């Protein structure tokens, strides 16, 4: 298996430090991290769909909840290593 990229590792590190990963779907989906949780007015960073799907495909993140129009993600046990 290929190593994860520096960007993917940064996302995992931020999620381990109280940043939440959120997504909106539809024709033009978007993915971002927000410090303190989605909608909590903390600093935010957009992540690319390539990074998001790489982490999801490697089972490093998983859905924690869905509250329309957002889906929230958390680290899996693999992503916490």
C-alpha positions as CSV (number, residue, x, y, z in Angstrom):
1,X,0.0,0.0,0.0
2,X,1.3,3.5,-0.9
3,X,2.1,5.8,1.9
4,X,-0.2,8.6,2.6
5,X,0.6,12.1,1.4
6,X,1.7,15.0,3.5
7,X,-1.7,16.7,3.0
8,X,-3.6,13.5,4.0
9,X,-1.5,13.3,7.1
10,X,-2.1,16.9,7.9
11,X,-5.9,16.3,7.8
12,X,-5.6,13.3,10.1
13,X,-3.4,15.3,12.5
14,X,-5.9,18.2,12.6
15,X,-8.8,15.8,13.2
16,X,-6.9,14.4,16.1
17,X,-6.6,17.9,17.5
18,X,-10.3,18.9,17.7
19,X,-10.9,19.8,14.0
20,X,-14.0,18.3,12.5
21,X,-14.3,17.2,8.8
22,X,-17.5,18.1,7.1
23,X,-18.9,17.7,3.6
24,X,-21.8,18.8,1.5
25,X,-23.0,16.8,-1.4
26,X,-24.8,17.4,-4.6
27,X,-23.4,18.3,-8.0
28,X,-20.6,20.4,-6.6
29,X,-19.5,18.7,-3.3
30,X,-17.2,20.5,-0.9
31,X,-15.0,19.2,2.0
32,X,-13.5,21.2,4.8
33,X,-12.1,21.0,8.3
34,X,-13.2,23.4,11.0
35,X,-11.5,23.9,14.4
36,X,-13.8,23.1,17.3
37,X,-16.4,21.5,15.0
38,X,-18.5,22.3,12.0
39,X,-20.6,25.5,12.6
40,X,-18.6,26.5,15.7
41,X,-17.1,29.6,14.1
42,X,-13.5,28.3,14.4
43,X,-10.8,28.6,11.7
44,X,-11.6,26.5,8.6
45,X,-9.6,24.9,5.8
46,X,-10.9,23.5,2.6
47,X,-9.6,20.1,1.5
48,X,-9.6,18.7,-2.0
49,X,-11.9,15.9,-3.1
50,X,-8.8,13.9,-4.0
51,X,-7.6,14.1,-0.4
52,X,-11.0,13.3,1.0
53,X,-11.7,10.3,-1.2
54,X,-8.2,9.0,-0.5
55,X,-8.8,9.0,3.2
56,X,-12.2,7.5,2.9
57,X,-11.0,4.8,0.5
58,X,-8.2,3.8,2.9
59,X,-10.8,3.6,5.7
60,X,-9.0,6.3,7.8
61,X,-12.2,8.3,8.2
62,X,-15.8,7.4,8.5
63,X,-19.2,9.1,8.7
64,X,-20.0,10.1,12.3
65,X,-23.4,11.7,11.5
66,X,-25.5,13.3,8.8
67,X,-27.6,16.4,9.4
68,X,-28.9,17.7,6.1
69,X,-27.2,19.4,4.3
70,X,-23.9,18.3,6.0
71,X,-22.2,15.0,6.6
72,X,-19.7,14.8,9.5
73,X,-16.7,12.6,9.6
74,X,-14.5,11.2,12.3
75,X,-11.2,9.2,12.4
76,X,-11.4,5.5,12.4
77,X,-9.2,3.3,14.5
78,X,-6.8,3.1,11.5
79,X,-6.7,6.9,11.2
80,X,-5.9,7.3,14.9
81,X,-2.5,5.5,14.7
